[in-house]
Amino acid sequence: MKFKKLVLTVACSAFLLGGIITLVNNYLSPKTIEIHGLMPELSEQELILNSDVIIEGTVVKVGEGKWSNPNMVSGKRNVLQSDITVNINEMISGEYNSDEVIVRVDKGYDKKSNIKVESDGYPDFSIGEHIVLFLSRDDSDLATNENYFVLTGMKQGKWSFAESNGVDSKIISKEVETSSATQISITDLKKRIEEEKKNNPNWHLIRNEQKEQTIKKNKELFEE
């Protein structure tokens, strides 16, 4: 009887411990919000001409998520965003007077509220990652006066290196999951950028006009 009682006691204790561990894990696990949607596919030409700067760099910091409207001001969206810090190894196109750049994406993890937002429209970043970024100044309704950029075409604006061979390292869009995805070297990418800008001398005027129209539409949609 004593042996049976001991076995029963151990079994009950193990059951209770398992229940407590499950409750703790459920409590500690972040509440995950998944965002899905469609985005217009950009051509290489559109990526180039719609970007303010194009850089080759290395990720040095992945910031914690922060809300765009934490005080819940009426008429403004509250989106969880993260800032990614990237050291600039080379400025491929455009002008920017700094050796690092901040890239803001609409996803991340807020430790305080234990909420994680995942979006298939934005790529993930990891420290030490070697990448090429097509970047634009934020013209959305969430834009602030802070010094940061957003990805041109969302996840389409992040390209990762498939293989390395000195200056002519091969790069590829990481989000393209097909075996036929085209690879291109930094040297060839620079040539294509020069050709696109040469063949489209008024590209910057057209892009600025498009941005003004976007800002106007965002104000009409979100500030009324």
Disulfide bonds with the S-S distance in Angstrom:
none
